[in-house]
């Protein structure tokens, strides 16, 4: 009986450890801002009051469909325009119309910025 409780405690400790480690890992590192949903890499883009994007480093695999979901609450003024250099795509972010999708078919490092050249994120495709 005591043995069983001991084994159960060890199993629970291991599970808690694994969950903790996984969470820690996913919130650290360069591509923490990219969520893979099926074959789509989802980037939630928002801005700090100083005009920098909340996350400025995104990395996706070449050939992936990228879905940038702009936050209409913080992407305001010139920030409401999201431009991806190299892919020549852009989007005016508005409430209910805030998604920019494209296929990341070229490898490289591409700047993401607003109409004034702020925001300054880099999308690395490799
Ligand atoms: Cu701006």
Boltz pocket constraint, residues with backbone or C-beta under 6 A from the ligand:
constraints:
  - pocket:
      binder: B
      contacts: [[A, 51], [A, 76], [A, 77], [A, 78], [A, 79], [A, 114], [A, 115], [A, 116], [A, 117], [A, 118], [A, 119]]
      max_distance: 6.0
